[in-house]
Amino acid sequence: MKKPELTVVIPTYNESKNIETIILRIHDALKHFKINEEILIVDDSSPDGTTAAAQKMATDYPVRVYVRPQRVGPGPAILDGIRLANAAVVCVMDADLSHPPEALPHMYELIAEGKALLVVGSRHVSGGGTSKWIWYRKFFSWGARQLGKFLTPVHDLTAGYFMFDKKILAGAEINPIGCKVGLELMVKGNHQGKVVEYPIVFVERAAGESKMGWRETHQYIQHLLALTFYKIRHPFKNR
């Protein structure tokens, strides 16, 4: 079997209503651009049949399924996915269809052409945006960005949709608190400043329930504090 050029890591918990659609859209988007992929589903032992649905798709599509013994959140699941990825380029995205798979080929092209080592699917650059967000979600998202904007020049620093060359992991101590693995890579990854934001429109999930809550908010604040101390100790990182 040909080695994949891109591994798409998708952490899941109770996403049986979305998993088939996201796999089909990813495969179709990449097939059109002749990019050989593997889709790595990292499931936290979902009780709703997510694992079985993904394994069924694996009979016809380049899907691998890794089942974790218990639910510990998307952050550790993403790290497991990165560790297990067979390709030199890895993308992390959500299973809830909020991140457009159609952006994958364009994000990959930026890395393949040497224009970036880390690409962020960004809601906050020209051409990006959010769909059907009510005012308080926009307010909290704005607040989260304001709290962390001194850590990185990236506009969408809380993005959960990002792609990177695994070269940026060399020598980097990646140990995020919570689910913001992308932010961890923006601050600690050895990307030499070669970070590009590619515009996406974030779409509210149509099926299933949001995983965000007060626990995730608390972890984000802890993460910001940890990254602030890191930044103080490494003031010239990626400059």
C-alpha positions as CSV (number, residue, x, y, z in Angstrom):
1,M,0.0,0.0,0.0
2,K,1.3,3.5,-0.9
3,K,2.4,5.6,2.1
4,P,-0.1,8.4,2.7
5,E,0.9,12.0,2.1
6,L,-1.5,13.3,4.6
7,T,-3.0,11.9,7.9
8,V,-6.2,13.5,8.9
9,V,-6.7,13.0,12.7
10,I,-10.3,13.2,14.0
11,P,-10.9,12.8,17.7
12,T,-14.4,11.5,18.3
13,Y,-16.9,11.0,21.1
14,N,-20.5,10.2,20.2
15,E,-20.3,11.3,16.6
16,S,-22.1,8.4,14.9
17,K,-24.5,10.8,13.2
18,N,-21.6,12.7,11.5
19,I,-18.8,10.2,11.0
20,E,-19.9,8.8,7.6
21,T,-20.4,12.2,6.1
22,I,-17.1,13.6,7.3
23,I,-15.2,10.6,6.0
24,L,-16.9,10.9,2.6
25,R,-16.3,14.6,2.3
26,I,-12.6,14.3,3.3
27,H,-12.0,11.5,0.8
28,D,-13.8,13.3,-2.0
29,A,-11.9,16.6,-1.4
30,L,-8.5,15.0,-1.4
31,K,-9.2,12.5,-4.2
32,H,-10.1,15.4,-6.5
33,F,-6.5,16.8,-6.0
34,K,-4.9,13.3,-6.1
35,I,-3.6,13.6,-2.5
36,N,-3.2,10.2,-0.9
37,E,-4.6,10.2,2.6
38,E,-5.3,8.2,5.7
39,I,-8.2,9.2,7.9
40,L,-7.4,8.3,11.5
41,I,-10.4,8.2,13.8
42,V,-9.4,8.3,17.5
43,D,-12.5,7.4,19.5
44,D,-12.9,7.7,23.2
45,S,-15.0,4.5,23.5
46,S,-18.2,6.2,22.4
47,P,-21.3,4.4,23.6
48,D,-23.3,5.5,20.5
49,G,-21.7,3.3,17.9
50,T,-19.2,5.8,16.5
51,T,-16.4,3.1,16.5
52,A,-18.5,0.6,14.6
53,A,-19.6,3.1,12.0
54,A,-16.0,4.2,11.4
55,Q,-14.8,0.6,11.1
56,K,-17.5,-0.1,8.6
57,M,-16.3,2.8,6.5
58,A,-12.7,1.4,6.7
59,T,-13.7,-1.4,4.4
60,D,-14.1,1.0,1.4
61,Y,-12.1,4.0,2.4
62,P,-8.5,4.7,3.8
63,V,-9.7,4.8,7.4
64,R,-8.0,3.6,10.5
65,V,-9.7,3.5,13.9
66,Y,-7.9,3.7,17.2
67,V,-10.1,3.2,20.2
68,R,-9.1,4.6,23.6
69,P,-10.2,2.8,26.7
70,Q,-12.0,5.7,28.3
71,R,-13.1,9.3,27.7
72,V,-10.4,11.8,28.7
73,G,-11.0,14.6,26.2
74,P,-9.9,15.6,22.7
75,G,-6.5,16.9,23.7
76,P,-5.0,13.5,24.6
77,A,-6.9,11.9,21.7
78,I,-5.3,14.4,19.3
79,L,-1.8,13.6,20.7
80,D,-2.4,9.9,20.3
81,G,-3.5,10.6,16.7
82,I,-0.4,12.6,15.9
83,R,1.8,9.8,17.4
84,L,0.1,7.2,15.3
85,A,0.0,9.1,12.1
86,N,1.8,7.5,9.2
87,A,2.2,10.6,7.0
88,A,4.8,13.3,7.3
89,V,2.0,15.9,7.2
90,V,-0.8,15.8,9.8
91,C,-4.1,17.6,9.9
92,V,-6.4,17.8,13.0
93,M,-10.1,18.6,12.5
94,D,-13.4,18.0,14.3
95,A,-15.9,15.3,13.4
96,D,-19.0,17.6,13.7
97,L,-18.8,19.0,10.2
98,S,-17.9,22.5,11.5
99,H,-14.6,22.4,9.7
100,P,-14.9,22.3,5.9
101,P,-13.0,19.3,4.5
102,E,-12.9,21.1,1.1
103,A,-10.1,23.3,2.5
104,L,-7.8,20.4,3.1
105,P,-6.1,20.3,-0.4
106,H,-5.4,24.0,-0.2
107,M,-3.9,23.8,3.3
108,Y,-1.8,20.8,2.2
109,E,-0.6,22.7,-0.9
110,L,0.9,25.5,1.3
111,I,3.0,22.9,3.2
112,A,3.9,20.8,0.1
113,E,5.2,23.9,-1.7
114,G,7.3,25.0,1.3
115,K,5.2,28.1,2.0
116,A,4.3,27.0,5.5
117,L,5.2,24.4,8.2
118,L,1.9,25.1,10.1
119,V,-1.4,26.1,8.5
120,V,-4.3,27.2,10.5
121,G,-7.9,27.0,9.3
122,S,-8.8,30.5,10.3
123,R,-12.1,32.2,10.9
124,H,-10.5,35.5,11.5
125,V,-8.7,36.4,8.3
126,S,-10.2,37.8,5.0
127,G,-12.5,35.2,3.6
128,G,-13.1,33.4,6.9
129,G,-16.0,33.6,9.3
130,T,-18.6,31.8,11.3
131,S,-22.1,30.7,10.5
132,K,-25.1,31.0,12.7
133,W,-23.2,32.0,15.9
134,I,-25.3,33.9,18.4
135,W,-23.8,37.0,20.0
136,Y,-22.6,35.4,23.3
137,R,-20.6,32.7,21.4
138,K,-18.9,35.4,19.4
139,F,-18.2,37.3,22.6
140,F,-16.6,34.4,24.4
141,S,-14.6,33.5,21.3
142,W,-13.4,37.1,21.1
143,G,-12.5,37.0,24.8
144,A,-10.5,33.8,24.4
145,R,-8.5,35.3,21.6
146,Q,-7.8,38.5,23.5
147,L,-6.5,36.6,26.5
148,G,-4.0,34.7,24.3
149,K,-3.1,37.2,21.6
150,F,0.3,38.1,23.2
151,L,1.4,34.5,22.8
152,T,1.3,34.3,19.0
153,P,0.6,36.7,16.0
154,V,-2.0,34.1,14.7
155,H,-5.4,35.7,14.5
156,D,-7.4,32.5,15.1
157,L,-5.3,31.1,18.0
158,T,-8.1,29.0,19.4
159,A,-8.6,27.2,16.0
160,G,-9.2,23.4,16.2
161,Y,-8.5,23.0,12.5
162,F,-4.8,23.0,11.7
163,M,-2.3,21.1,9.6
164,F,1.5,20.8,10.1
165,D,4.7,19.1,8.9
166,K,5.8,16.8,11.7
167,K,9.3,18.5,11.4
168,I,8.0,21.1,13.8
169,L,7.7,18.5,16.6
170,A,11.5,17.9,16.7
171,G,12.8,18.9,20.1
172,A,9.5,20.5,21.1
173,E,7.9,19.7,24.5
174,I,4.3,19.4,23.5
175,N,2.1,18.9,26.6
176,P,-1.1,21.0,26.2
177,I,-3.6,21.4,29.0
178,G,-7.0,20.7,27.5
179,C,-7.9,20.6,23.9
180,K,-6.0,23.5,22.3
181,V,-3.2,21.5,20.7
182,G,-3.0,23.9,17.8
183,L,-2.2,26.8,20.2
184,E,0.5,24.6,21.8
185,L,2.1,24.1,18.4
186,M,1.8,27.8,17.5
187,V,3.8,28.7,20.6
188,K,6.2,25.7,21.1
189,G,6.5,24.1,17.7
190,N,9.7,24.6,15.6
191,H,7.9,26.2,12.7
192,Q,10.4,29.1,12.4
193,G,7.6,31.5,11.9
194,K,6.3,29.8,8.8
195,V,2.7,29.8,9.9
196,V,-0.1,30.6,7.4
197,E,-3.8,31.2,8.1
198,Y,-6.0,29.8,5.5
199,P,-9.6,31.2,5.5
200,I,-12.5,28.9,6.4
201,V,-16.1,29.4,7.4
202,F,-16.9,27.6,10.6
203,V,-20.3,26.0,10.5
204,E,-22.3,25.2,13.6
205,R,-22.9,21.5,14.1
206,A,-26.1,20.0,12.7
207,A,-26.2,16.8,14.7
208,G,-24.9,15.7,18.1
209,E,-24.0,17.8,21.1
210,S,-21.3,20.3,21.6
211,K,-18.4,19.1,23.9
212,M,-17.5,22.6,25.1
213,G,-18.3,23.6,28.7
214,W,-16.9,25.2,31.8
215,R,-14.3,22.4,32.2
216,E,-12.8,23.3,28.8
217,T,-12.9,27.0,29.7
218,H,-11.0,26.3,32.9
219,Q,-8.4,24.2,31.1
220,Y,-7.9,26.9,28.5
221,I,-7.1,29.5,31.2
222,Q,-4.6,27.0,32.8
223,H,-3.1,26.4,29.4
224,L,-2.7,30.2,28.8
225,L,-0.8,30.5,32.1
226,A,1.5,27.6,31.3
227,L,2.2,29.0,27.8
228,T,2.9,32.4,29.3
229,F,5.6,31.0,31.6
230,Y,7.0,29.1,28.6
231,K,7.1,32.3,26.6
232,I,8.9,34.1,29.4
233,R,11.5,31.4,29.5
234,H,11.9,31.3,25.6
235,P,11.3,34.9,24.5
236,F,13.0,34.4,21.1
237,K,11.3,31.2,20.1
238,N,10.2,31.3,16.4
239,R,11.4,34.9,15.8
